[in-house]
Amino acid sequence: MDSNMFEFLEKKLKENIHISREEFEFAKTMFIPKKLRKKRFLLQDGDPCIYTTFVEKGLLRSFRVDDKGNEHILQFGMQGWWVADLYSFLTGEPSEYNIEALEDSELLLITKSSWDQLLNEVPAFERYFRVLIQNNLIATQRRLMGTMTTTAEERYNSLIRDFPDITQRVPQHMIASYIGVTRETLSRLRSQLAAGS
């Protein structure tokens, strides 16, 4: 197993919890390292989400396709982020989402049974995941409220502020989907912002 595959996970863990060398070495045995090429799927709509995934390197997106064939992006998963359909992962129900690599990516996958074992045997991980889930809930609520109460320009500016390099890494139609506008609206918005700067 390539120990470099765990570098970023260790860094993120140490930002949030104290974990001993022995605990981290045990934790590493619970994960399945995976390289996923660009445009390949980690999860497809209708399949159960059997892994929660740490993005060690690369970029993924979680999205759903509606009845008209329109994509709706829920999340971009960047280096240091976790990606999963948490409902499907916890219940075993089929997922309604797709998770696709937007760049060649290096991932660390963990199954539900290994996740449960890790939480039982390394209490620091339970604290870590509790903080992650709390932060995810807060971010989800803010995003939902933002969708209902902010303008497209404000949502775009917020995305650029939070992820400065996203316009170089993600096609414009995906950014439009993420902020909930058409490609044409995003194009107009970017022109107006460029003219105003």
C-alpha positions in Angstrom: 0.0 0.0 0.0 1.4 3.4 -1.0 1.8 5.4 2.2 1.7 8.7 0.2 -1.9 7.9 -0.5 -2.6 8.7 3.2 -0.7 11.9 3.5 -3.6 14.3 3.1 -5.9 12.2 5.3 -3.4 12.3 8.1 -3.0 16.1 7.7 -6.8 16.7 7.8 -7.2 14.4 10.8 -4.5 16.2 12.8 -6.2 19.5 12.1 -9.3 18.2 14.0 -8.3 15.5 16.5 -5.3 14.1 18.3 -4.5 10.6 16.9 -1.6 8.5 17.9 0.7 6.9 15.3 -0.6 3.4 16.3 -4.2 4.6 15.9 -3.5 6.0 12.5 -1.7 2.9 11.3 -4.7 0.9 12.4 -7.0 3.3 10.6 -5.1 2.9 7.4 -5.9 -0.8 7.3 -9.6 0.1 7.2 -9.4 2.0 3.9 -9.2 0.8 0.3 -7.0 3.0 -1.9 -8.4 3.6 -5.3 -7.3 5.6 -8.4 -10.3 6.8 -10.4 -9.7 8.2 -13.9 -11.4 11.3 -15.2 -15.0 10.8 -16.3 -15.3 7.4 -14.4 -18.0 6.9 -11.9 -17.5 6.0 -8.2 -21.3 5.7 -7.7 -24.2 5.5 -10.1 -27.9 6.3 -9.5 -29.8 3.2 -8.5 -26.8 1.5 -6.8 -26.3 1.5 -3.0 -23.5 3.8 -1.8 -21.2 1.2 -0.2 -18.3 3.5 0.5 -17.8 6.9 2.0 -14.8 8.3 0.3 -11.9 10.7 1.2 -10.5 12.6 -1.7 -6.7 12.4 -1.3 -6.1 14.0 -4.7 -8.3 15.2 -7.6 -11.8 16.4 -7.9 -15.2 14.7 -8.0 -18.8 15.8 -8.3 -22.0 14.5 -6.8 -25.0 15.1 -9.0 -28.5 14.0 -9.9 -30.3 13.9 -13.3 -33.9 15.0 -13.4 -36.7 13.5 -15.6 -35.9 16.0 -18.3 -32.2 15.0 -18.4 -31.0 18.1 -16.6 -28.1 17.7 -14.2 -28.2 19.2 -10.7 -24.9 19.3 -8.9 -25.1 18.8 -5.2 -21.4 18.9 -4.3 -17.9 19.2 -5.7 -15.5 17.0 -3.7 -12.0 18.4 -3.7 -8.8 17.3 -2.1 -9.3 16.8 1.7 -13.1 16.4 1.3 -15.3 13.4 2.0 -17.9 12.4 -0.7 -20.8 10.0 -0.4 -24.5 9.7 -0.5 -24.7 9.5 3.3 -28.3 8.4 3.4 -27.6 5.5 1.1 -24.3 4.7 2.8 -26.0 4.5 6.3 -29.2 2.7 5.2 -28.1 0.5 2.3 -30.9 2.0 0.1 -30.3 2.7 -3.6 -28.7 6.1 -4.2 -30.4 8.8 -6.2 -27.0 10.4 -7.0 -24.0 9.8 -9.3 -20.5 10.5 -8.2 -18.1 11.1 -11.0 -14.4 12.0 -11.2 -13.8 15.4 -13.0 -10.0 14.8 -12.8 -7.8 11.8 -12.4 -8.3 11.2 -8.6 -6.7 9.3 -5.8 -9.3 8.2 -3.2 -9.5 6.4 0.1 -12.7 4.3 0.4 -14.2 2.8 3.5 -17.1 0.4 3.8 -19.9 0.8 6.4 -18.6 -2.2 8.4 -15.0 -0.9 8.4 -16.3 2.6 9.3 -18.3 1.2 12.3 -15.2 -0.8 13.4 -13.0 2.3 13.1 -15.5 4.4 15.2 -15.6 1.6 17.9 -11.9 1.0 18.1 -10.5 4.6 17.7 -12.8 7.0 19.6 -11.0 10.0 18.1 -12.5 9.0 14.7 -16.0 9.2 16.2 -15.2 12.8 17.3 -13.8 13.5 13.9 -16.8 12.2 12.0 -19.2 14.0 14.4 -17.5 17.3 13.6 -17.6 16.5 9.8 -21.3 15.7 9.9 -22.1 18.8 11.9 -20.1 20.9 9.5 -21.8 19.2 6.5 -25.2 19.9 8.0 -24.4 23.6 8.6 -23.0 23.9 5.0 -26.1 22.2 3.5 -28.5 24.5 5.5 -26.5 27.6 4.4 -26.5 26.5 0.8 -30.2 25.7 0.8 -31.0 29.1 2.4 -28.6 30.8 -0.1 -30.5 29.2 -3.0 -33.7 30.6 -1.7 -32.6 34.1 -0.6 -29.5 35.2 -2.6 -29.1 36.3 -6.2 -27.2 34.2 -8.8 -24.4 36.8 -8.7 -24.1 36.4 -4.9 -24.1 32.6 -5.2 -21.4 32.7 -8.0 -19.2 35.1 -5.9 -19.6 32.9 -2.9 -18.4 29.9 -4.9 -15.4 31.8 -6.3 -14.5 33.1 -2.9 -14.7 29.6 -1.3 -13.0 27.8 -4.3 -10.8 30.3 -6.2 -9.5 27.9 -8.8 -12.8 26.2 -9.6 -13.3 28.1 -12.9 -10.0 26.6 -14.1 -11.0 23.0 -13.0 -14.7 22.8 -13.7 -16.6 23.4 -17.0 -18.9 26.4 -17.0 -22.1 24.4 -17.5 -21.3 22.5 -14.2 -20.8 25.8 -12.3 -24.1 27.0 -13.7 -25.8 23.8 -12.5 -24.2 24.1 -9.0 -25.4 27.7 -8.5 -28.8 26.9 -10.1 -28.8 28.9 -13.2 -28.7 28.3 -17.0 -25.4 28.3 -18.9 -26.6 31.5 -20.7 -27.3 33.3 -17.4 -23.9 32.4 -16.0 -22.2 33.6 -19.2 -24.1 36.9 -18.9 -23.2 37.2 -15.2 -19.5 36.6 -15.9 -19.5 39.2 -18.6 -21.1 41.8 -16.3 -18.7 41.0 -13.5 -15.7 41.2 -15.9 -17.0 44.6 -17.2 -17.4 45.9 -13.7 -14.0 45.0 -12.4 
